[in-house]
Amino acid sequence: MTTAPFKLFSPEKLQSSVVFASPHSGRLYSQDFLDSVILDPVSIRISEDAFVDELFNFVPEFGAPLLVSNVPRTFVDLNRDAGDLDPMLIAGTKVRGQNGRASSGLGVVPRLVSKNKLIYSGKITLDEVKERLSSVWHPYHKCLQSLLDATRKIFGHVLLIDCHSMPHASVNVGLRNNAPPQIVLGDRFGTAASCDVVEQVRMAFAESGFRVSRNMPFAGAYTTQQYGKPEKNQHVIQVEIDRSLYMNEETIEKLPNFSDFQTALRGVVAKIAQMEVNVNKLAAE
């Protein structure tokens, strides 16, 4: 795949200690890749966070950067450890400890899309996987780390909002007989971001009328776990948005209210971009 692995949209002037990223909205499916899979053009997109990059495309207006993947997660999943290799898909690999995500078909190079649909008819080579990692995974995470380091150096702290979407069915079970959440904030149960930071983000969504839950049913994956270091003034929150709020999940098309929904998100982002973060002075020293 010769496509640039990501796009970085930078503000004219950095005015926020918040970095936004969308690792799963990439939709540039090369013809070579499509020829190598057994799914039709719609089914291959089932696990894509479709249009999330567009939902947040105004972020630089609030003085914050937005990092967006161009490459689909079915090609390389940027929210997985580079070592999450699935031996049922990748020839020449072995089971690596208790690797639940890879063994379930959702490793760094997925074997399945949701609903347990196989992506390939057989195995792919380890060399092919290494090429995907070197051309896509490593450049993306190098850029992300650089953004976090630079922002923290300027402000003394940094918050990464990792933007995702979730199938409506995954939250349509309700919580304690209440209406299901529309937004799920994942902070690895308090290990990836301070409680104060999470509460401010929760309030930003709640004040705009969204139903918000924390860590249920999504607590965050690789990015949240890897980069969330609140003791070092580096906070990460994974934000999951119910797809049914803005898109038709069957046809993967925007709903007529897409612009209105984006406007609602704009109000949320305006608050998050300017939120106050209490600096851990020991970490800063």
C-alpha angles and dihedrals in degrees: 000000000000097000116118103260095229148359124229116206108196127191120243086244125015105238103152135067089214125099120197124204137179109194099167105046096082111129106170099119110184118220090238090057094046089050090054097054132071098219126097120246093266099043093051087061097053094104095040118114088231118207095355089123089055092047089059100034092115093062095105089060087071094053096261132115124242120207114197130184117227094191121081119246090237087067096043125351107219092192093066133079112263087236095058093108119166112221090197088064107025117064115226098025129114134208109281110210117287096341101166098170095051093044090052090055096257102104128133087288103035124223093193141034118213118296087044096276114162115236097199135035092225142349131315126215127264089232090058091051092049089053091052091050094049095046100039118009100045097044091049094050092043089056092045093051091049091052092051093046094048094047094047090049091056100041103024090241140041137203122203116204105198105201121214142151130225133207112259089232091063092064101025092100095079128225119260091340092306127123111281118263120263092199127036119195114203120198100154090258095302099319098099101046138015118262090243093055093047092048092052091051091046091052092049090059096038093051088056090056101262123140106233134194130181124232094336118137094351120039098172134272136225099327094050093046096043101044103028105104108147091170086065094045091256112124129183129191123181111215117203118191123197104248093211089070093071111008145044103248094201098053097025092231131137118259119235089254093059094112093047091050091049089052089055090051090050089063091051094049091048089061096042094048091058100036121132119245121197107230120227097232094199090055091046090054 
